[in-house]
Amino acid sequence: MSDKFKVIDHATFERMQQNSSNAPAATTALPKIRNSKYKRMTATNNFNLLQFVKVKQRGKSKGLAKNVRVRKCIVDTHRVLFKKRGKQRENGKIKKPSRLKKSILQYRQMKREQAARLEKEIAESADKLMKLVVNDGRVENEKKSYRLHSNRFREYCNCCTTPDLKVHCEQLIRELNHFQRRAYAQNQIKARAHKRFVIGFHQVQNYLRINKIKLVIIATDCEHTEGDVTLDATIETIKTICHDQQIPVVFAFQRRQMAYFLYKKASVSCMGILDYDGARETYAKVIEALKQAREMYESLVLKEL
């Protein structure tokens, strides 16, 4: 009994004690539970009011910010590599350059050496030159020299870079790149099995052999190389295969422009389109603009002759 009863009503407290002493003792006692299962169940059913008491923390409560947008870290899953199994090298597999790449690198080295040699010769000859003859008069019946090809528009190009062709071709590249990146983000295995396009001369030649390419886009400013395997010879073989398979070849952009459309740091010289589903209207516009560009190029060639 609590001591509060003694303070409030002492007579009532004595009467309750007397009644409890006069009551007959219980003859039958409840048996003790020896099973551990029931002991555990009865132990968890203890009721205590302190479980519902909430303790207030002292100090100022910081108000929660409302309408806060949490930005998620978007990972470019297109660049995430597959989880490989088995033994691997510590520094990765050593990539060997192809014959075409070796010839290009050799030609670049030769050009550097040749440029250094020419600089020395010019410096030596400049000391010997003392007089310069300048002709200020105009030459009569001078013909205007018209140059069709240059380093930015090489001799292998067979169509003009018209504004319509550039606009439609850029739209096609961007749309297909968007579709392929989205597919890689959803499922990499399916995306690798169903590519929209491939990049590089080697990949384009491989897919041309199995008749998988629908359109080929080649840069207009590919390097001029010399050697056993040249870049111009590779482009000519691709053009002949495309002519036999009736595949259109487009010359519209430079290497840096194609890399910009595909979000690549390295320059892109060649691109082969495998599937243009979802961009059929743009593809049809590219084909129409390509016909007009070829007609314009043929007319310019006749003028040059």
C-alpha positions as CSV (number, residue, x, y, z in Angstrom):
1,M,0.0,0.0,0.0
2,S,1.1,3.5,-0.7
3,D,1.8,6.0,2.1
4,K,-0.8,8.4,0.6
5,F,-3.6,6.4,2.1
6,K,-2.2,7.0,5.6
7,V,-2.1,10.7,5.0
8,I,-5.5,11.0,3.4
9,D,-7.7,8.7,5.6
10,H,-6.0,6.8,8.4
11,A,-9.3,5.0,9.5
12,T,-9.9,3.6,6.0
13,F,-6.3,2.4,5.8
14,E,-6.7,0.4,9.2
15,R,-10.0,-1.1,8.0
16,M,-8.4,-2.4,4.8
17,Q,-5.5,-3.9,6.7
18,Q,-8.0,-5.7,9.1
19,N,-10.0,-7.1,6.2
20,S,-6.9,-8.4,4.5
21,S,-5.7,-10.2,7.7
22,N,-9.2,-11.8,8.4
23,A,-9.4,-13.2,4.8
24,P,-8.8,-17.0,4.4
25,A,-5.5,-18.0,2.8
26,A,-5.7,-19.4,-0.6
27,T,-5.5,-23.2,-0.5
28,T,-4.4,-23.7,-4.1
29,A,-1.3,-21.9,-5.3
30,L,-0.7,-21.3,-9.0
31,P,2.0,-23.7,-10.4
32,K,5.2,-22.1,-11.4
33,I,6.0,-22.0,-15.1
34,R,9.1,-24.0,-15.8
35,N,9.0,-23.9,-19.6
36,S,11.5,-21.3,-21.0
37,K,9.1,-20.5,-23.9
38,Y,6.3,-19.3,-21.6
39,K,8.8,-17.5,-19.3
40,R,10.0,-15.5,-22.3
41,M,6.5,-14.6,-23.4
42,T,5.4,-13.5,-19.9
43,A,8.5,-11.5,-19.5
44,T,7.9,-9.4,-22.6
45,N,4.2,-8.6,-21.6
46,N,5.2,-6.5,-18.6
47,F,3.4,-3.2,-18.8
48,N,5.1,0.0,-17.7
49,L,3.8,3.6,-18.1
50,L,7.4,4.8,-18.4
51,Q,7.5,3.4,-21.9
52,F,5.1,6.1,-23.0
53,V,6.9,9.0,-21.4
54,K,8.6,11.4,-23.8
55,V,11.6,13.3,-22.6
56,K,11.9,16.8,-24.0
57,Q,15.4,17.8,-25.0
58,R,16.7,21.1,-23.7
59,G,17.9,23.6,-26.3
60,K,16.5,25.3,-29.3
61,S,15.0,23.0,-31.9
62,K,16.2,23.6,-35.4
63,G,13.5,24.2,-37.9
64,L,13.5,21.8,-40.8
65,A,14.0,23.5,-44.2
66,K,10.9,23.3,-46.4
67,N,10.8,22.7,-50.1
68,V,14.4,21.6,-50.3
69,R,15.3,19.8,-53.5
70,V,18.0,17.1,-53.0
71,R,20.1,16.7,-56.2
72,K,21.1,13.2,-56.9
73,C,24.5,12.4,-58.2
74,I,23.9,11.3,-61.8
75,V,26.5,8.8,-62.9
76,D,27.4,8.4,-66.5
77,T,26.6,4.7,-66.8
78,H,27.8,4.8,-70.5
79,R,31.4,4.9,-69.3
80,V,31.0,2.4,-66.4
81,L,32.8,-0.8,-67.4
82,F,31.4,-4.3,-67.0
83,K,32.4,-6.3,-64.0
84,K,35.0,-8.7,-65.3
85,R,35.7,-12.2,-64.0
86,G,38.9,-14.1,-63.7
87,K,42.5,-12.9,-63.6
88,Q,43.4,-9.5,-64.8
89,R,46.5,-7.4,-65.3
90,E,47.3,-4.7,-62.7
91,N,47.6,-1.9,-65.2
92,G,45.1,-3.2,-67.7
93,K,45.5,-4.8,-71.1
94,I,48.2,-3.3,-73.3
95,K,46.5,-2.0,-76.5
96,K,48.6,-2.6,-79.6
97,P,48.2,0.0,-82.4
98,S,46.9,-1.2,-85.8
99,R,48.9,-1.0,-89.0
100,L,47.0,2.1,-90.1
101,K,47.7,3.8,-86.8
102,K,51.4,2.9,-87.0
103,S,51.7,4.4,-90.5
104,I,50.0,7.6,-89.4
105,L,52.4,8.0,-86.4
106,Q,55.4,7.3,-88.6
107,Y,54.2,9.9,-91.1
108,R,53.7,12.5,-88.3
109,Q,57.3,11.9,-87.1
110,M,58.7,12.2,-90.6
111,K,56.8,15.5,-91.0
112,R,58.2,16.9,-87.8
113,E,61.8,16.0,-88.8
114,Q,61.2,17.5,-92.2
115,A,59.8,20.8,-90.7
116,A,62.9,21.1,-88.4
117,R,65.2,20.5,-91.4
118,L,63.4,23.2,-93.5
119,E,63.6,25.7,-90.7
120,K,67.4,25.3,-90.6
121,E,67.7,25.7,-94.4
122,I,65.5,28.8,-94.4
123,A,67.6,30.4,-91.7
124,E,70.8,29.7,-93.6
125,S,69.4,31.0,-96.9
126,A,67.9,34.1,-95.3
127,D,71.4,35.4,-94.5
128,K,72.4,35.1,-98.2
129,L,69.4,36.9,-99.6
130,M,70.0,40.6,-99.8
131,K,67.6,41.9,-102.4
132,L,63.9,41.4,-103.0
133,V,62.1,42.2,-106.2
134,V,58.5,43.4,-105.8
135,N,56.2,43.8,-108.8
136,D,53.5,46.5,-108.0
137,G,52.0,46.5,-111.4
138,R,48.9,44.4,-112.3
139,V,49.1,41.6,-114.8
140,E,46.7,41.9,-117.7
141,N,44.3,39.1,-118.5
142,E,44.9,37.5,-115.2
143,K,42.8,34.4,-114.6
144,K,41.1,34.0,-111.2
145,S,42.5,30.8,-109.6
146,Y,39.7,28.7,-108.2
147,R,40.7,25.9,-105.8
148,L,38.1,23.3,-104.9
149,H,40.0,21.1,-102.5
150,S,42.1,22.0,-99.5
151,N,43.3,20.6,-96.2
152,R,39.9,21.1,-94.7
153,F,38.1,19.6,-97.8
154,R,40.2,16.8,-99.1
155,E,40.2,15.2,-102.6
156,Y,38.3,12.1,-101.5
157,C,35.1,14.1,-100.8
158,N,32.5,13.8,-103.5
159,C,29.8,16.1,-102.1
160,C,29.6,19.7,-101.0
161,T,29.0,20.7,-97.4
162,T,25.7,22.5,-97.9
163,P,23.9,24.1,-94.9
164,D,20.9,21.8,-95.2
165,L,23.2,18.7,-95.2
166,K,25.0,20.0,-92.1
167,V,21.8,20.7,-90.2
168,H,20.1,17.4,-90.9
169,C,23.2,15.4,-90.4
170,E,23.9,17.0,-87.1
171,Q,20.4,16.4,-85.9
172,L,20.7,12.7,-86.9
173,I,24.0,12.2,-85.0
174,R,22.6,13.9,-81.9
175,E,19.4,11.9,-81.8
176,L,21.1,8.6,-82.3
177,N,23.7,9.5,-79.7
178,H,20.9,10.3,-77.2
179,F,19.2,7.0,-77.9
180,Q,22.4,5.0,-77.5
181,R,23.4,6.7,-74.2
182,R,19.9,6.2,-72.8
183,A,20.0,2.5,-73.7
184,Y,23.4,2.1,-72.0
185,A,22.0,3.8,-68.8
186,Q,19.0,1.3,-68.7
187,N,20.7,-1.9,-69.6
188,Q,24.3,-2.2,-70.8
189,I,24.2,-5.8,-72.0
190,K,21.2,-5.1,-74.3
191,A,22.7,-1.8,-75.5
192,R,26.0,-3.4,-76.5
193,A,24.1,-6.1,-78.4
194,H,21.9,-3.5,-80.2
195,K,24.2,-0.6,-81.1
196,R,22.9,2.4,-83.0
197,F,26.3,3.4,-84.5
198,V,30.0,2.6,-84.4
199,I,33.0,4.9,-84.6
200,G,36.3,4.5,-86.3
201,F,37.6,3.1,-89.7
202,H,38.3,-0.4,-88.2
203,Q,34.8,-0.8,-86.7
204,V,33.1,0.6,-89.9
205,Q,35.0,-1.9,-92.1
206,N,34.1,-4.8,-89.8
207,Y,30.4,-4.0,-89.9
208,L,30.5,-3.3,-93.7
209,R,31.7,-6.9,-94.2
210,I,28.5,-8.3,-92.6
211,N,26.1,-5.8,-94.3
212,K,25.0,-4.1,-91.1
213,I,25.7,-0.4,-91.9
214,K,23.0,1.9,-93.3
215,L,24.9,5.2,-93.6
216,V,28.6,6.2,-93.4
217,I,29.8,9.7,-92.3
218,I,33.5,10.5,-93.0
219,A,35.3,13.7,-91.9
220,T,36.4,16.1,-94.6
221,D,39.8,16.8,-93.1
222,C,41.4,13.4,-92.6
223,E,45.2,13.4,-92.5
224,H,47.3,12.8,-95.6
225,T,49.7,9.9,-94.9
226,E,52.3,7.9,-96.8
227,G,53.4,4.3,-96.4
228,D,52.2,0.8,-96.9
229,V,48.7,1.4,-95.4
230,T,47.5,4.9,-95.9
231,L,44.4,6.7,-94.7
232,D,43.4,7.7,-98.2
233,A,43.5,4.1,-99.4
234,T,41.4,3.0,-96.4
235,I,38.8,5.7,-97.3
236,E,38.8,4.6,-101.0
237,T,38.1,0.9,-100.0
238,I,35.2,2.0,-97.7
239,K,33.8,4.1,-100.6
240,T,34.0,1.2,-103.1
241,I,32.3,-1.2,-100.6
242,C,29.6,1.3,-100.0
243,H,29.1,1.8,-103.7
244,D,28.8,-2.0,-104.2
245,Q,26.3,-2.3,-101.3
246,Q,24.4,1.0,-102.3
247,I,25.2,2.6,-99.0
248,P,25.3,6.5,-99.0
249,V,28.5,8.2,-97.8
250,V,28.3,11.7,-96.4
251,F,31.2,14.2,-96.2
252,A,29.8,17.1,-94.1
253,F,31.8,17.8,-91.0
254,Q,35.4,18.1,-89.8
255,R,36.8,15.7,-87.2
256,R,36.5,18.1,-84.2
257,Q,32.9,18.9,-85.1
258,M,31.9,15.2,-85.2
259,A,33.6,14.7,-81.8
260,Y,31.7,17.7,-80.4
261,F,28.3,16.2,-81.5
262,L,29.2,12.8,-79.9
263,Y,30.6,14.3,-76.6
264,K,34.1,12.9,-77.4
265,K,37.4,14.5,-76.4
266,A,39.4,12.8,-79.2
267,S,38.7,13.7,-82.8
268,V,36.3,11.4,-84.8
269,S,37.2,10.6,-88.4
270,C,34.6,8.0,-89.4
271,M,31.2,6.9,-88.2
272,G,28.8,4.2,-89.3
273,I,25.1,4.2,-88.6
274,L,23.6,0.8,-87.9
275,D,20.0,1.6,-86.8
276,Y,18.1,4.8,-87.3
277,D,14.8,3.8,-85.8
278,G,13.2,6.8,-84.1
279,A,14.9,9.2,-86.5
280,R,13.6,8.0,-89.9
281,E,12.3,11.5,-90.9
282,T,15.7,13.0,-90.2
283,Y,17.4,10.2,-92.2
284,A,15.2,10.8,-95.2
285,K,16.1,14.6,-95.0
286,V,19.8,13.7,-95.0
287,I,19.4,11.6,-98.1
288,E,17.6,14.3,-99.9
289,A,20.2,16.9,-98.9
290,L,23.0,14.5,-100.0
291,K,21.6,14.3,-103.5
292,Q,21.6,18.1,-103.9
293,A,25.1,18.3,-102.5
294,R,26.4,15.8,-105.0
295,E,24.8,17.6,-107.9
296,M,26.4,20.9,-106.7
297,Y,29.8,19.2,-106.4
298,E,29.6,17.8,-109.9
299,S,28.8,21.2,-111.3
300,L,31.8,22.7,-109.5
301,V,34.1,20.1,-110.9
302,L,32.9,20.9,-114.4
303,K,33.6,24.6,-113.8
304,E,37.1,23.8,-112.6
305,L,37.8,21.8,-115.7
